[in-house]
Each structure stands twice: as C-alpha cells, then as structure tokens.
C-alpha cells in the first residue's frame, strides 16, 4: 500500500484525521465547522479540523490558525512508547498513527521531537512485528500475539503480512 498515492484509501483516511486548531481571525459563514448554531467562527475558537483542511489553512499566506499536536502524539504517549513500545496500542490512538504523524510533523514548529518519537516507536516495535510474521500461530500462553496485533496501526499490519 502506498500511503502517499492520490488513489490510496489509506492516504485519504489519514488525511481526514482531526487536528486541534485555533482560529486567529474571525471567519464569516463557516460556523458549521464548529458543529454549533453559530453562523461565524470567532477569533480564538478551537475546532478539530481534518488534516487536509487544517494543513491548507496553516500553510496559506494568511494567518488563519494555529495547530496543536493531536492527543495521539502527546508527551504522555511518547513516554509510554519509550517505557514499553510493544504495549502501546497505536490503533486505539489512531489507525494511521505513523502516516498521520509524519504528515502533522511537517506542519508543527517543534517537529523534531515528534519525528524522533515516530522513528523510535517504529524501530522498537518492528522486531516484534517481524517475529509475529515469522512465528504466526505460535501464540504464547499470555496471548501476546493477539494483544499486540490488536494494537498495530495500518502500516505495521502491512509489514506483518
């Protein structure tokens, strides 16, 4: 699967993940984005926008909004990945954790920490992913294989096939 392909369903789904955004200016006629009854978006309004929309607005020549790091990439998640990468269920955080993480890191000012977290998680979990592929069906008595597979994100599932 090619996550960067225009025709890739996985790429489309990753681009629709929500990004916490704060508007820096009033935006008339777009209140529906907040999900309420307001007609306009007011300066300072916080809205979770899909990546494809937030990236377009964040990269425009006008200062429409500031982006915040999504909860799936918080310091708490990074610390959990450092402590025990195989026990973090990435699929519960975001089914496209790696591809969305790479996309969002391009937009954030402090992207080095996020990129390091993505690299560390993938490299430390990759060993277990390869082991699962090699020894498929030899489940240990604690059910590690089942638990780990349930928490794998879409990119990890590709490497396990």
N, C-alpha and C positions, 0 to 999 in steps of 0.2 A: 504494500500500500504506500502510495506517495502522498504524504500529508500536505505537500505544497502544491499539488496539482489543482487546477481550476475545477476539474470534474470530480475530485475526490470528495466523497460523502464525509469522510473523517475530517478533512480540511474545512468543509462547510460547517460541520458541527463544532469544531474547535473555534472557528471564527464567531460563533454565536454564544460563546461563554461570556458571562457577565463580568464587567469591570466596574468597581466603585468609582464614581466620577462626581466631581463638584463643579457646578457651573460658575464661571467667573463673571458672567454678564446675564442680563435678562434676555430670554428668548421668547418672543411673542408667538402664540399659536401652537406651541409644542408641549403644552401642559399634559397631554395624554401620555407622554413618556414617563411621567411620574406615577401614572396609574390612578390619579385622583380626578377630581372635578374641576381643578383649576385650568383656566384657558392658557395661561402663560407659565413658563418656568422663570422663577425669580433668581437673581444673583444669590449664590450661596447654597442653592438647592443641591441636595445629594441624591443621585439617581444611579442605579445599577444599569449600565448600558451594555449592549452586546459589543464585543471586541471590534467588529468591523465598523461600527458607528463611532465608538469612543476613539479608536485609532485615527479615523479620518478627521474628527474634530480636534484631537490633540495635536495632530501634525499640520493643521491648517495654519495659514499665516496670521490668523486672528487668535487671540487668547480666549477660547470658548470655555475650556475646562481644565481642571487638574485631575490627574488619575491617581488612585491609591492602589496599593498592592492588594490583590484579592486574598481572602482568608486562607485559601488553599496553599499560599506561598508565604504565610506569616512566619515570624521568628519561632513561634511555638512548633510549627510543622518542621521547620529546618532543624531545630534542636532534637525533635523526635527522630528525624532521619539520621542525624549524627549518632544518637544513642543506640538506635536499633532499626536500621533501614528495612529489614525484612518484615517487621511487624507493623509498619505503617501501611494502611490500606489506601493506596493512592486513588483507586477507583471510587472510594467514598468521598474523597476530596474533589475530584474532577476526573471524569473518564478519559480526558485528553490532557492529563497533567503535564507531561513533557512538552507536547507541541504547543499547548496554550502558554506554558511557562516561557518557552522561547519567544513566542510572539509578544507577550506582555513585557518581557525583559528589554525588548527593543524600544519600548515607549517610556520606561521608567528611568529616572535620573540615576538612582542607585541600583543599576542593573548588574553590576559585577557580583554582588552577594547572591543574587538570585541565580545567575548563571553558574556560579560555583556550587550552589545547592543542587541544581539540576544535574550537573556533571557528577557530583559526589553520589547522589541518590542512584543514578543510573549505573555507575561503575560498581557500587557496592551491592546492588540488587541483581546485577547481570549474572554473577556467579550462580546465584540460586535459580535464576531463570534458565540458564544452560543446564544446570543439574536436573531441573524438572523435565526439560525436554529429553534429556538422556535417560532418565530413570522413570519415565511416565508409568504410572500404575503401581509402583513400589511405594505405597503410602506407609509412612511410619505410624506407629500406634497413636501418636498425638494428633494426627491429621494435619501436619504442617503443610503438606502439598495442597490440600483443599483450601485451607485458610489463606495461604499465600496467593494461590491462583484467583481467589475471590477478590483480592485487593489489588490485582495487577491492572495497570492502565492499558489503553488500547495499543500503544507502542510496544509495551512489554509482552502483550499477548501475541503480537506479530513475531517477536523473536523467539517465542516459545513453540511456535508451530514447526 
